[in-house]
Amino acid sequence: MTSTHPNPAPSTDWMLQNVVALAGVRHAVVASDDGLLKACAGAISRDDADRLAASVCGILSTARALAPFCGDDTNALRQCVQEFDQGMIFIAAAGENTLLAVATDALVDAALVAHRMTDLSARLSAQLSTGLRTAGPEGGVRP
């Protein structure tokens, strides 16, 4: 599938091709934990990729808040799956302060998508990681 967005991060979009190439996968994004788009692939516009990155950031934040309810305070979140009538959104931690989200159709092999996401995160966590943002001298936030 060819990307339809202006390339926001040419050095990282290629990493997503292994996931986007799966039958039933619509697109994938890599975002910082605070919802900023780092990379995207598949049939998605830049505006929609930005919106998806911000949206899944909120879902992941909520899911992390729920982790202690099925374990203790050290219980780390691995993956979230949102299922809709026409497809699914898979969200997973992918490196430090970074998440990976994959949107699919309803007929996708969910186990294969989850496996590819886990493999991608494990192999490329250094490239997918995002540094913490700090306040700059003007009071703004900088990566």
Salt bridges, closest charged atoms under 4 A:
ASP13 OD2 - HIS5 NE2 3.93
ASP33 OD2 - ARG64 NH1 3.15
ASP34 OD2 - ARG133 NE 2.50
ASP48 OD1 - ARG51 NH2 3.44
ASP50 OD2 - ARG46 NE 3.31
ASP119 OD2 - ARG123 NE 2.91
GLU138 OE1 - ARG142 NH2 2.44
